[in-house]
């Protein structure tokens, strides 16, 4: 990602975030979504909070994205890439690994 400009990051974001805003919103309402990820102080996990922001980013016209929005897109791209590289062996269908990725807008089982 170093050296990638905003347009390249936006393209990677669109490639890696494979859940639609509606799919991601539905997922974020599930108990599995709420249980996944790291929780600070017993509140919402970082990934769950990010998922809500991703929904908003997906619904925002690209020309209206702020520098902070683009920085979050960069964070999402980095997280998904790192997490995919840590794929566990076996069936991942009902794993915290998959659930965490889905909170960040990527379902590794979706084609």
C-alpha angles and dihedrals in degrees: 000000000000106000094024113124126221093268092052091049090049089052092049089047091053091047096048101038098075099165118092118233090256093049091048093048091051091047093050089058093060125098090234090059093048092049096050125092136016116321119204114208093348093293132110117326120248091245094049091051089047090051091059089050091048090056089056092046092051089053095047123094107248091234090059097054115121126219087258090053091051091048089054090049088053089051091050092050092050093047095049093047093049093044094049089054088059096056110155123229121262132018110351097182097111102024133123086235092063093039091053091050090049090054086059091051101262126110108191090200095055114098 
